[in-house]
Amino acid sequence: RESLEKTKEEFSCRIHNLLEEKGKLVQDADGKNDELESKISDLRLLNQSLTEQNGALHKKLDATVIRKEQLEEKRKKLHDSMKGTEATMRSELNELKSAMESLMSQKKEFADDKNSAKATIIKLEATIEQLECEIAERENEREVGGIDEDLMTDLRDENKKLKRRIIMLEERQHQRQ
């Protein structure tokens, strides 16, 4: 019986120790559970904050992608416009070169016409002088012996036509200058 009692006491002691240990373990578990719940709550808040930040970053990324697409479209339009402008400028430059060549050719023709006109004027003036001399001779002959009045009129008319032609050539020459 004593041994039973001793065993009972030992068991009782062990049970008591186990109950104390259980109480400590439960207390530790409750503390750790509270700690874990606090960490879980903090993690939920952190997750919510990160989700909000992720949403804001996605919105910024979407806006950036849209802006990039808009800028790319503007760049393409500008590039195409510059190609068109360059082609237009080259075409206009070619037209200007062609116009300059035409003007240079016209200038040369004008110089040639001017020289030709000068030569014609000199010839006409010489012809006028010759006609005036002939008229003077004929007038002298008429005084001396009679020249045909119709011939004199024809010579005077021819002289007037030549003088008008010289005046017209000189006017054209001045207009071209």
C-alpha positions in Angstrom: 0.0 0.0 0.0 2.7 2.3 0.7 4.2 1.8 -2.6 0.8 2.5 -4.1 0.6 5.6 -2.2 4.0 6.5 -3.2 3.2 5.8 -6.7 0.0 7.8 -6.4 2.0 10.7 -5.0 4.5 10.5 -7.7 1.7 10.4 -10.3 0.0 13.3 -8.6 3.3 15.2 -8.6 3.8 14.4 -12.2 0.3 15.4 -13.0 0.7 18.6 -11.2 4.0 19.3 -13.0 2.4 18.4 -16.3 -0.5 20.7 -15.5 1.8 23.5 -14.7 3.8 22.8 -17.8 0.5 22.6 -19.8 -0.5 26.0 -18.3 2.9 27.5 -19.3 2.6 26.0 -22.7 -0.9 27.3 -23.2 0.2 30.7 -21.9 3.2 30.6 -24.3 0.9 29.4 -27.1 -1.6 32.2 -26.4 1.2 34.7 -26.4 2.6 33.3 -29.6 -0.9 33.2 -31.1 -1.5 36.9 -30.1 1.9 37.7 -31.6 1.1 35.8 -34.8 -2.4 37.5 -35.0 -0.7 40.8 -34.6 1.8 39.9 -37.4 -1.0 38.6 -39.6 -2.8 41.9 -39.1 0.3 43.9 -39.9 0.9 41.7 -42.9 -2.8 42.3 -44.0 -2.3 46.0 -43.7 1.0 45.8 -45.5 -0.6 43.7 -48.2 -3.5 46.2 -48.6 -1.0 49.0 -48.8 1.1 47.1 -51.4 -2.1 46.3 -53.4 -3.0 50.0 -53.4 0.5 51.0 -54.4 0.5 48.3 -57.1 -2.8 49.7 -58.4 -1.4 53.2 -58.5 1.7 52.0 -60.2 -0.4 50.1 -62.8 -2.3 53.3 -63.5 0.9 55.2 -63.9 2.3 52.5 -66.1 -0.9 52.6 -68.2 -0.7 56.3 -68.5 3.0 56.1 -69.4 2.3 53.4 -72.1 -0.5 55.7 -73.5 1.8 58.7 -73.4 4.6 56.6 -75.1 2.2 55.5 -77.8 1.0 59.2 -78.3 4.6 60.4 -78.5 5.5 57.6 -81.0 2.6 58.6 -83.1 3.7 62.2 -83.0 7.2 61.1 -83.9 6.0 59.1 -86.9 3.8 62.0 -88.1 6.7 64.5 -87.7 9.1 62.0 -89.5 6.6 61.7 -92.3 6.1 65.4 -92.4 9.8 66.0 -92.5 10.1 63.5 -95.4 7.4 65.4 -97.2 8.9 68.7 -96.4 12.3 67.5 -97.5 10.9 66.2 -100.8 9.0 69.5 -101.3 12.1 71.5 -100.6 14.1 69.4 -103.1 11.4 69.8 -105.7 11.3 73.6 -105.0 15.1 73.8 -105.1 15.0 72.0 -108.5 12.4 74.4 -109.7 14.5 77.3 -108.6 17.6 75.9 -110.3 15.5 75.4 -113.5 14.2 78.9 -113.2 17.7 80.3 -112.7 19.0 78.4 -115.7 16.0 79.8 -117.7 16.8 83.3 -116.5 20.4 82.9 -117.4 19.5 81.7 -120.8 17.0 84.6 -121.2 19.7 87.0 -120.0 22.1 85.6 -122.7 19.3 85.8 -125.3 18.6 89.4 -124.2 22.3 90.3 -124.4 22.3 88.8 -127.9 19.1 90.6 -128.8 20.5 93.8 -127.4 23.7 93.4 -129.5 21.6 92.5 -132.5 19.4 95.6 -131.9 22.5 97.8 -131.6 23.8 96.5 -134.8 20.4 97.0 -136.5 20.3 100.6 -135.2 23.7 101.3 -136.5 22.7 99.9 -139.9 19.5 101.8 -139.9 21.3 105.0 -138.9 23.8 104.4 -141.7 20.9 103.9 -144.1 19.2 107.1 -142.9 22.4 109.0 -143.4 22.7 107.5 -146.8 19.1 108.4 -147.6 19.5 111.9 -146.2 22.5 112.3 -148.5 20.5 111.0 -151.4 17.7 113.3 -150.5 20.1 116.2 -150.3 21.6 115.2 -153.7 18.2 114.9 -155.3 17.1 118.2 -153.9 20.2 119.7 -155.3 19.5 118.0 -158.6 15.9 119.2 -158.5 17.1 122.7 -158.0 19.5 122.1 -160.8 17.5 120.1 -163.1 14.4 118.4 -161.9 14.1 115.2 -160.0 10.9 113.3 -159.7 8.7 114.6 -156.8 7.2 111.1 -156.2 10.7 109.7 -155.7 11.5 112.4 -153.1 8.3 111.7 -151.2 9.0 108.0 -151.2 12.5 108.6 -149.9 11.2 110.9 -147.1 8.5 108.3 -146.1 11.2 105.6 -146.0 13.3 107.8 -143.9 10.5 108.5 -141.4 9.7 104.7 -141.2 13.3 103.9 -140.4 13.5 106.6 -137.7 10.3 105.2 -136.1 11.8 101.7 -136.1 14.9 103.0 -134.4 12.8 104.7 -131.7 10.8 101.4 -131.2 14.0 99.4 -130.9 15.5 101.8 -128.4 12.3 101.8 -126.3 12.3 97.9 -126.3 15.9 98.0 -125.3 15.2 100.4 -122.3 12.2 98.3 -121.3 14.3 95.1 -121.1 16.9 96.9 -119.0 
